[in-house]
Amino acid sequence: MLSYCQQPPSRHQGRPKRLRHGRKVDLIQQFEPTSHRSRLHRFQLEVDKLPIAKLKVPRGFKIEVYASGLANARSLRQGDKSTVFVGSRVLDKVYAINDQAGKREVKTLYSGLYRPNGLAFANGTLYIAELSKISKVEKIEDNLDSPPKPVTVYDDLPKDEAHGWKFLTIGPDNKLYFNVGAPCNICMPSPAHAQLRRINLDGGNPEVVARGIRQVVGMDWHPALGQLYFTENSRDWLSEDVPEDKLNRLTQPGKDNFGYPYCHQGDFTDPELGWGRSCDEFTKPIALLGPHSAPLGMRFYTGSMFPSEYRNAIFIARHGSWNRSKKFGGDIVLVSLNEDGTVKSIDPFITGFIENNTYLGRPADVLVLKDGSMLISDDFNGAVYRVTYDGASVGR
């Protein structure tokens, strides 16, 4: 048995020994803070070098560059006055994209934060989730040129680097929901890990609403049912094809357990920790999203610009696999639902982020704007793209 101090890094836990010193490039190292700064040119390309011409969209849709120069652009939120806020995961920054009369300006609102991936917005207040605390900034859109210092509202959080970054959303109950990931690839998590929590907007009344969740980097609320849907990244190093990542639905807050670390993809018990357990003990995923596809941001489409069949469907940004020999994901998929919220179909919506088994870009989040168009963040290129629809062009 290895002692605690001899355990491999979290990303290698569960990795077969024969692969630990193999020739595969450990791509996750490229996204660590210490190495990322020396590679910024890869994540902040000039507009004319962005892969926009390679991206394929359905007929009638158009994709274009909305903003560039936002290194490691991740989570997206829109303010009451239409400012678009952008978080980052491996950098220390939160950006704002301000659109004035069609001219967009990118501002760095904050530097010096620690993994400020999670963002939420309500009633003029921006909420920022760092690795181990959640803060708020009131009246942020009135102070974009001189933003106030964020005020901490909640910091009773673990400080683990592995899966420590957060995603934020505000529920119909006017509470903040966020993830606390497992501090490992595969392990027995503490009672404070592998869960979803909610708090009041002032940080009070913390509650665990779901357990058995390895890592979540995207969630949204069904517009009609009011239920929380979220993507989940499953464990690594069992094989290149198992387990698949998941789309989950929370129907029993405080009771739902989605199986980690005992069960993966709803029907596969873990060979290390699943002995004596059954996947039937746990809440099943509502859909499987492919092996190691890394589904991140997701949003229900609630706009009116796209055709009616897109209404209340889910767009999911699949960031793409990091350790498969043949890359998988790296796209935007459309999840169409039945009236009861179950999944009807999953179809490709935007492809082209992978060419010759090489990433040209990596989608991280999606956001439906007030005008019905949709934004996509690309943390590989430090850019945000905009998708629009023109029905008149279909008949031409």
N, C-alpha and C positions, 0 to 999 in steps of 0.2 A: 504494500500500500504506500502511495505517495503521501508525504506529510502535506499539510495545508500550504506551506511555503513552496513546495515543489510542484504544485498543480500547474498545468499548462495555462497560458493566457486564456481568458474567457472564450475568445473566438475559436480556440482549438480544443475546448473541452468536448469530449465525445468523438474527436477526430481519430481515426485509426492511426496507430503508430507508424505504419508504413508510409503514410501520407504526410507526416509532420515535417519531414525533411526532404520532401519531394521537390520537383522542379516547377510546380505550379506557383505562379505569382500570387502572393496573399494580397488580394486587391484591397482588402479593408485597411491595410496599412497606409494606403494612399489618402485615406480620409481621416487620419489621426491628426490632431492639432499640431503636433510637433513637426510633422512632415508636410502638412498641407501648405504652410506659408511659402515653402520653396517651390510649390507647384501651382501657384495662383494663376499663372498664365493659362493653365489648362481649364480653369473654372471661371474665366472672365474674358471671353473672346470678344473681338470686335464684331460689330453687327454683320459685316460682309463675310465673316468666317463662320457664322452660325449655320447649322445644318438645315435651315428652314426649307430649302428646295428639295431635300431628301425625304421630308415627312409627307406621308400619304394620308389624305382625309377623304371621307365619302363625298360623292358628287353633291354640289351645291354649297359645300363648306369651304372655308378659306382659313388658312393659318398664317399668321404673320408675327413679326417681332413686336412685342408690346414695350419691352424695356430690356436693356442690357447693362453690363457693368455692375451686377449685383452678385458678387462672389458667393458661391455656395447657397444660392437662393433656394429656400425650402417652403415653409408653411406660408399660406396666403390668407389674408383677411381684408375686407373692405369696410371702411368707416362710413359714418352717416353722411359725410360730405364727399364721398367717393374716393378718398385717399386709399390706395392699396398698400397694405403693410406686408412686409416680407421678413420672415425669420431666417436664421441660419443654424446649422447643427455643429459644424466643426470650427466655425469662426465665432467671433464675439459680437456680431453685429445684428441690428434690426434696421431695415431700410423702410423708406416711404417712397411711393411713386405718386407724384402729384400731377394731375392732369388739369391744365388750365387752358381752355380754348383750344383743345386739341394738341397742345404742346406739353409733352411729358418731361418731368424733371425727377431724377432719382436723388434722394437725400439719404445720407447715413444718419439715422436718428440717434442710435446708441452704439458705442463701442465699449469694450471692456466687460461685457456680460459673459456668462459661462454657458455655452450651448443653448442659446435662446431660440430653440426650435419651435416651441408652442406659442400660438397667438390666438386671442379671441377678442371680440369687440362688442360692446353693448353700451348704449346710452352715453356716447361720447367718451367712453373709457376703454383704453387698450390694456389687455391683460397679457403678460409675458411670462411664459414658463421656462425657467432655466433648469439646469440639472437637478438642483435640490431646493428650489424655491419658486414661488409664484408671486408676481408683483403686478401692480396696476399703475396706470398713468391717466389721470383724469384730464378732460378737455384737450386731448392730444392734438386734434386737428386745428385747434386755435393757436397751437404753439409749435408748429413744425420747424420753425427756424431756431427756436430755443426751447427744446422739450424739457419738461421738468424731470427730476430724478425719479425713477420708479420707486414706488412704496411697497414694501413686502407685505403680503397679506397672509401667506402660508409658507412655512418652511419645515414642517415635520415630515421630512422626506429623506430617504437613503441617499448616499452620495456615490453610489457605484457608477463607474463609467460605463460598464457594459449595459446597454439598453436603458441608460439613465435619462436620455432625452425624452421630452414630453410632447404630447399633442393635446391641445385644449379645444373644448367646445362648450357652448352654453346651451343647456337643455330647456325644454318647455317649462320646467319648474324654476327657471331663472337661477340655476346653479351651475357652477363650473365643474365639468367632467374632465378627467385626465387619467393617463396610464402611469403605472409604476411597474416597469419591466422586470423580467427575471435577470439577476446579475450574472448571467452565464449563458452558454449555449444550452447545456442540459445539466440540471442540478436540482436538489430539493430546495425550493425557495423558502425564505423566512416568511413569517406571517405578514411582513410589511412589503413583500414583493409579489410580482406576477398577478396584478390586479388592476381594476378600475376603481377610482375613487371619485367622490363628488364633495364639493364644499359650497357654502354660501359665497356670494360675490365678495363679502368682506373677509373670507377665509374661515369663517366659523362653521361649526357642526360638520366636521369631516365624517364621511361614511364610506365603507367599502361596498360597492354595488355589484361587483363580479370578481370571481377568482379563476385561477387556472389559465392565465393568459400570459404567453411568453413575451410578446412585444407588440404594441399597437402604435402605428404612426399615421392613422387616419380614422376619423369617425364622423358620422352625421346622423341627423334625425329624419325619420320617414315623415314627409310632409302631412300625410293623412292619418297614419297610425300613431305617430308620436313616439315610436320605438327607436332605440339607438342601434345603429348598424356600425360595425367596425371591422377593419382589416386586421389580420394577425399574421406575423411572420413565424413560421414553424422552425423546428430545430434543424441544425446542419449535421452533416457527416454520417448519416445513415446510408445514403446513396445519392446519386445524382437525380434520381426520379422520385424518391420518397423521403419525407412526407411532402404533401402539397401545402401551400399556404392557404389561408382561409378567409372567408367573409362570414362574420358572425352577426347574430341579432340578439339583443338583450330583451327578454320578455318577462323575466322574474328578477327585478333588481334586489340585490341582497341575497339571492339564492342561487343564481346561475353560476355554475363552475364549468369552464370550457376544456378542462382535462389536463392541462400542462402541470407537471411533467410526465404524467402517467400515460396519456393518450394523445395521439396526433391525428390530424385530419378527420377526426370523428370515428375512425374505425381501425386504428393502428396503434397497438400498445407498444410503449417504449421498451426496447430490449434490455435496457439497464435498470429502469425504474418502474416499469409497468407490470412486473411479476405479481400475480395475485389480484390484479385489477382488471376491470372490464370497461371498455369504452361506453357501454350502456349506462354506466354510472353518471355520465357527464352530458352537458348540453352539446348537441350536435351543431356543426357549422351549417349555415344556410346554403353555402356553396364552397367549392374548392377552386382555387385560383392558379393552380399550376405549381410545379416543384421549384422552390427557391426563386419564385418570380418577384419576391420582395414588394408586395402591394403596400403602398404608402397612402398618400392622400386620396380621399374619396368624397364626393358630394352628390346629393340628389339634384337632378336638374329641375329647377323651379321657375325658370325663365319662360319667356314667350317667343324668343327669336327663333329657336330651333323648331322643326316640325313637331306636331302633336304627339307622335309616337315616342318622343324623347321625354315627355313630361313625366316627372316623378321616377324616372329611371336613374341609375347610379353610374357615374363616371368614376373609374378607379385608375390611378397612376401606378403602373407596375414599374418599379425602379430598375428591375432586372437583377439576375443572379450575379453573385460575386465569386463563386467558387465552382461553378459547373464548367466542364470542358467545352460544352456548347452553350453559349449564353441563351437565356430564356427570359421572357418578359420584355422590359424596355419598351413599353407601349402604353396606350390609353385604351381600356376596354369599357364596353357599355354593358351594364347588367340590367336587363329588363325584368320587371316584376309582375306577378299576378296581383289581383286586388287584395288578397290576404297577406301580401308582403313576401310570399315565397318567390324563389327565383324561377323565371320562365326561360331565360336564355342569357348567355354571355357571348358577346361578339366583339371582334376588333373594331376600334373606332379610329385611332391614329397609330400608324406603324412607321417604321423607317429610322428609328433611333439606333438600330443595330445594322451594321453592314459588314459582311465578311467576318462575322464573329467579333467585331470590334464596336464598342459604343461610340456613336456620334453625339449622343446626348443621353441624359437619364432623367425622365420625368419624376418629380417628387410630390407635387400637390396640384390640385385643381381648385378653381373657385368660379362660381357663377356670379357674374356682375349684375348690377341692377338693370342694365340694358338687355340682359339675356344672353350676352356673349359669355365665353368661358376663357379663363386664364389657366395656363399651365406653367409651373415653375420647373426649371432645368438646373439642378445644382451642379451638374458636370460642366456646364458652359456659363453659369452665372447669368442666366437670362430668364425672361418671362415671355411666353407666347400668348397670343390671343386668337381664339377660334370664333368665327362669325358664320352666319348662314344667310344666303341670298336665294330665296326660292325662285326668283325670276330667272336666275342663271341656269336652272335645271332644264328649262324648256328651250334653251337656245341651241 
